[in-house]
Amino acid sequence: MTTAPLSIVALLVAAPAEWASSLDWLSPLIFTAGATLSGLFNAALLGLLTRRLRAQDAHPTA
């Protein structure tokens, strides 16, 4: 998948929040939001791919 590295970015962004004891609650929130956004982006890209593949099947160029 093209956007799989986005979930790794969400993990890396959430990691520094664990170092500060007053921001312990923020790390899971950041990770959850980042993972959700990367999942939505994945779904949008898969939808576009599916639409393009269906359009090619409907109009063969041979």
Secondary structure, DSSP 4 states (H G I P E B T S, - for coil): --SHHHHHHHHHHHGGGGTSGGGTTHHHHHHHHHHHHHHHHHHHHHHHHHHHHHHHHHS---
